Amino acid sequence: MGAAFLPVLFFTAVWGAVGIGMPIMTPKGPHQNLIRCILMLTAACCWLFWLCCYMAQMNPLIGPKLKRDVVAIIGREWNNKIVEG
C-alpha cells in the first residue's frame, strides 16, 4: 500500500495557500516582514508534520496486539487455516 496522490496534493495546496497566499495579504506596518516569516514557517512546519504523520501510517512500526482466541476467530471467519507454532 502506497501513498494516495490526492491527499498529498490537497494538503500541499492548502499549506501552500497559507504559506504563499496569506503573506501577500498581511497588513502594512512595522512588523509586516515578521508576520510574513511567521506565516511561511507555520505553513512549512505544519505541512512537514502532516506529511510525516501521513507517511508513518503506511508502514507502522507497531501493530495491534491480538490475543490467541481473537486470531482463531479471525482465521475461522476468513476461512484460513490456523497453523500452530
C-alpha positions in Angstrom: 0.0 0.0 0.0 1.5 3.3 -1.1 0.6 6.9 -0.7 -2.6 8.2 -2.4 -1.8 11.1 -4.7 -5.0 13.2 -3.9 -4.5 13.8 -0.1 -0.8 14.8 -0.7 -1.9 17.2 -3.5 -4.8 18.6 -1.4 -2.8 19.3 1.8 0.2 20.6 -0.2 -2.2 23.1 -1.9 -3.8 24.0 1.5 -0.5 24.7 3.2 0.9 26.3 0.1 -2.0 28.7 0.1 -1.3 29.5 3.8 2.4 29.9 3.1 2.2 31.9 -0.1 -1.3 33.4 -0.2 -1.5 34.7 3.4 1.8 36.6 3.5 0.6 38.5 0.5 -2.4 39.7 2.5 -0.6 40.9 5.5 -1.3 44.5 6.6 1.3 47.2 6.2 3.1 48.0 9.3 6.4 47.8 11.1 6.1 44.1 11.7 4.9 43.1 8.2 8.1 41.1 7.5 7.9 39.3 10.8 4.3 38.3 10.2 5.1 37.0 6.7 8.0 35.0 8.1 5.8 33.5 10.8 3.1 32.5 8.3 5.6 30.9 5.9 7.3 29.0 8.7 4.0 27.9 10.2 2.8 26.6 6.8 6.1 24.7 6.2 6.2 23.2 9.7 2.5 22.1 9.6 2.9 20.6 6.1 6.0 18.7 7.1 4.4 17.4 10.3 1.3 16.3 8.4 3.5 14.6 5.7 5.5 12.7 8.4 2.3 11.6 10.1 0.7 10.5 6.8 3.8 8.6 5.8 4.1 6.9 9.2 0.7 5.3 8.6 2.0 3.5 5.5 4.4 1.3 7.4 3.6 1.4 11.1 6.4 0.3 13.5 4.0 -1.4 15.8 0.7 -3.2 15.1 -2.2 -4.3 17.1 -1.6 -7.0 19.7 -4.2 -9.7 19.3 -4.9 -12.5 21.7 -4.8 -16.1 20.6 -8.5 -16.5 20.7 -9.1 -13.4 18.6 -6.6 -14.7 15.9 -8.5 -18.0 15.9 -11.9 -16.2 15.4 -10.5 -14.1 12.6 -9.0 -17.2 10.9 -12.3 -19.0 11.2 -14.2 -16.1 9.8 -11.8 -15.6 6.9 -11.7 -19.4 6.2 -7.9 -19.5 6.9 -6.2 -22.5 8.3 -4.6 -21.8 11.7 -1.1 -23.2 11.9 0.2 -24.0 15.4 3.7 -22.9 16.3 
